Amino acid sequence: MPTTPLNGADPQLQESSAQVRAVWSLLILVLVLVVLLVGAGLAYVTWRHPSLATPLEVAVVSVTLLVTAALALARR
């Protein structure tokens, strides 16, 4: 007769859930590192070529606005 855990959850389901959480944690970490790397690159380009500051700011604000609007529409 198989034993059941005290909380009634399937042990395989708990293991799978832990793996999914680990994968999501790694994906978020990689995303944060990529964003930091791109940000550092843009800061360097802006520092070396100040005339690019305005176009880069407009591009970053535009992408941020589009992502925010897409997330807002997705939540509706």
N, C-alpha and C positions, 0 to 999 in steps of 0.2 A: 504494500500500500504506500503510495507516494506521500511524502510529508508536505504540508502546505506551510508557507511562511505565516508568521503571526499577523501580518497586516493584510493577508489575503491576496497580495499581488504575485503575479507570475515572475519567478526569478529571471527567466530569459527576457521578459519585458523590461525588468529593471536594468539588466545588463545592456540591453539595446538602447534604452533611454540614456544611460550613462555614456555610451559611445556617441550618441547623437549630440549630447551636451559637449563632449570633448571636441568633436569635429567643429561644432559651431564656435566654441571658444577659440580654436586654432584659426578658423576663418576670420573671426573678428580681429584677432591679433595681427594676422597678415594684412588685413584691410587697413588697420590703424598704421602699421609700419609703412605700407605703400603710400598712404595719405601724407604721412610725415616726410617721406622721401620726396614726393612730388612737391610738397610745400617748401621743403628746403631748396629744391631745385629752382622753384619759382622765385624764392627770396634771393637766391644767388644771381639769377638772371636779372632781376630787378635792380639788385645792387650794382651789377656790372654795367647794365644798360638802363639808366633811369628813364629814358624816353619810352620804355616798354611798360612802365608802371601802370599807366591809365588803361591801356588795352588789356593787360592781364587782370586788373581789378574788375573791369567790366565783364571779362570772360568768367572769372570766378563767381561774381555776383549773379550772372545769368545762369550758370550751371546750378548754383545753390537755389535760385528761385525756381528753376524747372524741377529739380529734385523735390523741393518742398511742395510744390503744386501737385506733382505726381503722387507723393505720399498722402497729401490731403485728399485727393480724389480717390485714391485707393481705399482709404479708410471709410469713405462715405457709403 
